């Protein structure tokens, strides 16, 4: 059996099994709440694997190893150490508070949670729109990364690969919602664990003589590749960019709508610690996949496109049979995050726009039951719109698709993280201040990024401007909350 026939056989089996899991999910999805969160009856292992698979997407498995290939150890420290450390820290610090308040308010989405916590329909609508914009950008990144793998594995054109990914993933989420997402992610996450182990093991022969000789091979190409701070890189040349920004922005990435909400899937409060332990362990394993960028740099130093690093490395480092299985699992890695984003985006469209303040203004005479039916329908139609938009953008993607996605997603981070921290840990924060901070953060991030970026021929580190916006918003909330608390105390004494 030739490699391409085997690839189609394995991929076809994956499609069949995933479709079966989606149909099983469809049978348990009858309401918008069930579509968004399931019935809140899942165990910690299932939710932990689902979270890890949804967090470590094509960015971790396909795109980010390309940054490590291009910039070396500095990029590995940024994404693998500071970045993954920030994600795990954010999960631990925010999950319990989010679950507690989310359960109390019966929140189905992250914008719903924020709107209920601060009693602000306007904030809920604003966050919903911001989240939907983020969804499109992230989906474009995943589609491109997955399509590159599919081209090398199945022999399809880029266009055919994009269309197959969009139709398949959007289709099974359209029918199955959260249960389809969780069931398929359990399969995809298990495959991803095997792939991470296989790829890390594939580089061990390069370390047979020790880490020192391996690093010497990298240094022979470019001494900057082995430095923790790479002076030749536009993205990783300072400690602040590598460690500070990597950690802070990754704490904020936990606030993406498809990540933090996983704590609401759990059946019992006592399952949260076990869920965090499972997901953190798997995420640490997934972080090791980034070392493939260094392995590829030693083996193939002349690659022209960093986005193609993983596809080339897999095809050249494994037997045809094993390479096929790994490539299919990498496709699963991309799909596992994309389906999580799609579930959250469709739920936000239905729950926070149709059932929120915007829906009340647009359809004031509709009964609650009628609007709930409209919301479930809207949640599915928005998938079609996101699919069309993401497909068009993926067919002609930005030059640096990873940077494009980061710039967009980090704007969401700078809006949500300050609100989430004060929403969980401060009882006296004023909703007006939260709204101002939610605008200030992304405004500074985008204005500074595009002002500095304008006229440059190289990418700019978007985490740096995102952290500036995030810290400004946190500082604003801290100062205004302290000032309002002081004013209340003075009035009480008077």
N, C-alpha and C positions, 0 to 999 in steps of 0.2 A: 504494500500500500504506500503510495507516494505521500509526501508531507502535506500537500494541500488537501487531498482527500481525507486524510486523518484529521486535519484541522476542521474541516467542515463537519465531520462526524462528531467530534468532541463538542464543537460549538452548537451543533444541532441538538445534541443531548442536553446541553446547558439550557438552550431555549425551551425545550420541552419541559424540563423539570421546573424552571422558573415560571413558565406559564401555568403549570399545575399548581404551584404554590400561590400564584396570583388568583387563580380561580377559587382556591380554598379561602383566600382572604376575602374575595368578593362575597362569599356566602355568609360571612360574618359582618359585612358592612351594609347597614340599612339606613343609617342616619349620618348627619354631618359630624356629630360627635364621634361616632364609630369610625368614620373616614379619617378624622384628624388624629385621634388618640387611641383607637381601638376601644376596648371595654375596660381599660385600666386593670387588666388581669394577667399581665405577663410576668414571668419570673426574671430574676436578676441576671442569669446567664444569657437568656435570649436578648434582653435589653442591652446588656453589656456588649455582646457581639455586634448587635445592631448599631450601637453608638460608635464603636471602634471602626466598623466598616463604613459608616456614614461620614466619619471624620477624616479617615485616611483614604482619600479618593485618588483620582488620576493625578492630582497635585503631588501627593506623597509618592505614589508608585511610578509615575511616568514623567511629570514635568519637573519636579524639584531635583531629582537626580541629575537632570541636565544643568541646573544651576551649580550643583556640586562639581560636575564635570568641568564647567567653565571657570569656576572661581576657587575650587579646591576646599581645603579644610575650613576656611572661614564660612563658606556656605553650609557646610555640614554642621558646624557649631550653631549657626543661625537657625536652621530649620530643625535639626535633630536634637540639639541640647536645649537652647533657649526656647525654641518654638514648642517642642513637645512638652518641655517642662512647664511652660505657660499654660498649655491646654489642660494638663493634668491638674495644675494648681487651680485654674479657673473652675474646673468641674467640682473639685473638692470644696471650694469656697462658696460656690453659688448654687449647687444642685439642691441641697436640703431646703434652703430658703425659698428657692423657686418652686419646689414641689409643695411646700407648706402653703404658701400664698396662692399658688395655682389651684390647689385642691379646694381651698376655702372659697375662691372666686369662681370655681368651675371654668377656668380659663382653657380654651382650646388651642390658642396660639400665643406666640410671644407678644405681638401687639395687643391682643386681648388682655394678657397678663398686665402689661404696662398701663393700659387704659383703665383697668379695674383697680389696680393698686393706687393710681393717682387720681382716680375719678375724673378722667379727662377723655371724652369721646374724640376730641380733636387730636390728642396725642396718639390715640389708637389708630386713627385714620392716617396720620402722618407716618407712623411707623410701618403701617401696612404697605403704603406706597413705596417707602424706602426698601422694605424687604423684597417686594416684587421686582424692583429694579436690580437688586443684588442677585436675585435668582437667575435672571437672564444672563448676566455676565459670568456667573459661576458655571452655568450649564454650557456656555460656549467653550470654556476651558476644558471641561470634561469631554465634550463631544470631540474636540480636536485631538486631545490626548488619546482617547479611545480609538478614533478613526485612524490615527497613525499606526497603532498596534494592529488594527484590523487589516490595514493595507498589507503589512508585512506577513500577517498570519494567513489570511484567507485569500489574498491575491485580488481583492476588490479595488476598484478605483476609490479615490478620496470621496467623491460625490456619493457613490453607492454605499460606502461605509457610513457616512454621515446620516443618510436616509434610513439605513437599517437600524442604527442606534436609536435615532429619534422615534421611529415608528414602534420599535419593540418596547423601549423603556417607558415612553409616554403611554403606550397601550396598556401595559400591565398595571401601571399605577392608576390609570383612568378607571379600571374596573375594580381594583382591589384596595386602594387606599392604604392606611397604616398597616393593616394586617399583611397585605401583599409586600409592603416595604420591609416589615420585620421578618417575615418568613423567608423572603428572598435574600435579605441581608444576612440571616443566619447561615444560609448556604454560601453566599459570597464571602462573608467574613472567614468562614472555615477554609475556603479556597485561598484567601489572601494570607492566612497564617502559614499555610504550606508553601506558598510562593515566597514569602519573606524568608523563611528558613532555607529554601532552595537557593535563592539568589545570594544570601549571605554566605552560604556554604560554598558557592561557586567561586568566591573570591579568596577562599582560604589557601589554595595553592599559591596565589600571588604573595601570601604572607609566610610561606614556608621557611624563608630565611630570616624572618623577623619583621617587625614593623619598621625598624630603621632602614634596612635596604629597600623596602617598598617605598618609603617616603623619599629615599634618595632618587628612585626612578622618577617620581613626580617632580622633585626639585631639579632634575636634569632637564626637564622640559621647561619649567618656569619656577624659580625659587619662591615666588609668591603663592604657589599652589599649596605649600606646606605651612604657610604662616597663618596663625589664628586670625590675624587682621591682614587683609590682602590690599596693599596700597595700589595695585593695578586694577582693582575692581571698582566699578561705579556703585555697587550695591553693598559691599561688605568690607569697607576699608577702615572703619573705626569701631572701637569697643561699643559705643552707643548703638550703632547700626546692627552689629552682630549680636550683642547680648541684650542690651536694654530694650531696644525696639522689638527684637525678636520675642522676648518674654512678654512684654506688656501687650503687644498687639495680639499675641496668641491667647492670653487670658481673655481678651475681648472676643476672639473668634468663637469661644464657647457660647457667646450670646447670639450666634446665628440661629435662625428659627428652627432648623432641623436638628440641632444638637442639644441645647439645654432642655428642651421640651421632653427629651427621652425619659427624664425622671418621672414624668406623669404617666408613663406607660405601666409603671410598676404596680403590683397588686397591694403591697404592704409597705409602710414606712420603714420597717426594720430591714427591708431588702436593699435600701439605698447604699449602705456601706459595702455590701457584697457586690452590688452592681458597679460601684466606683472601683473596687479592687479588680474585678474582672476586666473592665474597660481600660483601666490604666495599664495593667499588665500587657494587654494586647497592643495598646498604642505604643508602648516602649519597644515591643518587638517590631512593629511596623516602622518605627523610626530608623531601625538598622538597615532598612532597604535603601536609605540614602547613600550608604557606603558603595553601592553599585556605581555611583558617579565617579568615585575614585578608581574603582576597578576598571571601568571603561576607559578612563583617561590613560591608564598605564597600557592597556591592551590596544586601544584605538585612538591614538593621540591626534589624528588628523580629521576628525569628524567636523563637518561644516555647520551642522544645525544641532543645537543642544536639545531641542524638543524631540529629536529622533534617537537620542542616546540609548534609552531603554530598549527600543525595538531592535536596534543593531546589536546591542549587548546580548540580548536573549537569543537572537538567531545565531549568533556566533559562539556562544558559550555553553550551549546545551545540545544534547542529541536532538534530532528532529522530533522524536516522540515526546520527550520531556519538554522541549521548547514549545510545542503546541499546547500542552496542558498549562504551562506557565503563562503563555500569551492569553489563553482564554480566561485564566484567573485574573490577569491584569485588566481585561475587559470587564470582568465582574467588579473589580475595584472601582472603576469609573462609574459603572452603573449603580453600585451600591450607594454612592453619595448623591448621584443625580436623582435617584428615586426618592431619597429623603428630602431633598430640596423641593422636588415637585409636589410631594405630599404637603409640605408646609406651605408652599406658595398657593396651591389650590385651596387649602383650608383657610388661609388668610383672605383670599379673594371672596370666598363665600361668607366666612364668619365675621370678618372685620370690615368689609366694605358693604356687602348686601345686608347683613344683619346689624351693622354698626350705624354710626350717625349718618354716613353718606346714604345708605339704603333708606333710612327713615325719611330723609329729605326727598329722595327721588321717588319713593313709592309710599307716600304717607297714608294712603287709604287701604293698603293691603293688610290682611290679618297676619298674625304671627305664624300660623301654620302655612299660609301661602308664601310668606317670605322665607320660611325655612326650606320649602321645596325649591324656591328660586335660588337660595344659597347653595344647596347641594348641586343644582344644575350649573350655577356659575362657577363653582369650585372645579367642575370638570371642563367647562368651556375655556377657562383660563389656561388649562394645560395645552389646549389646542393653540391658543395665541402665543404662549411661551414657546411652544414647539416650532411654530412658524418663524417667530423672531430669532430664536437661537439658531435655527437651521440656516437662515439667510446670513447671519453674522459668521457662523462657522464655515460657510463656503468661501468667505473672503475675510479670514480672521486678521486681527491686528498682528503686527510683526512680532511683538513680545506678548503672546497671549497670556502667559503667567502674570506679567506685570499688569496687563489690562484688567484681569480678574481681581488682582490684589488691590489695585486702586479703588475699584468699585466696592469690594467687600469691606475694605478697611474704613470706608466712609460710614458704613453701617456700624462697625465696631465703635467708632468715635461718637456715634449718636446713642447707642444702646448701653454700652458698658457703664458709663457714669450713672445713667438712670437706674440700671439694675443694681449697682452697688448701693446707692442711696435708698433705693426701694426696699432692699432687704435689710440693710443695717442701720437705717435712720428712720425714726418714727416722726420726726418733725420737719422733714424736707417739704417745701412748698411746691405744689404742682406747677405753678407759673414758672418757678426757677428751673424745674425739670424740662419744661418745654423750651425755654430759652437755651439751656445747655444742650439739648438734643439738636438744636439748629446750629449753635456755635461750633460744636465739635466737627461735624462734617464740613461746615463752611470753611473753617480754617484749613482743614486737610486738603480739600479740593483747590481752594484758591492758592495756597502755598505750593502745592504740587505742580499745578499747571503753570503758575507764574515762573517757578524755577525751571521746570521742564521745558518751557517754551524756548525753542532755538537750540536745544541740545540734541546731539546725534546719538546719544547713548541713554539707556534707561536710568531712571532715578529711583532711589529706594523709597517706595511708597509707605513702608512701615514707619519711617521717620516722621513724615508729615502727619500720618494718622495718629501717632503717639502724641505729637504736639497738640492736635485737636482734642484728643482724649484727655490729656492732662489739663488743658485749658478748661474743658467742661467740668472736670472733677474739681478743679480749684474754684471755679465759679460757684458750683453747688456747695462746696465747703464754706466759702466765705459768706454767701447769702444765707445759708442755713444757720451759721453761727450768729450772723447779724440779726436775723429774725428772732432767734431764740433769746438773744440779749434784749431786744426790744420788748418781747413779751415779759421777760423777767422784770424789766424796769416798770412796765405798766402794773405788774402784779404788786411790786413794792409800793408804788404810788397809791 
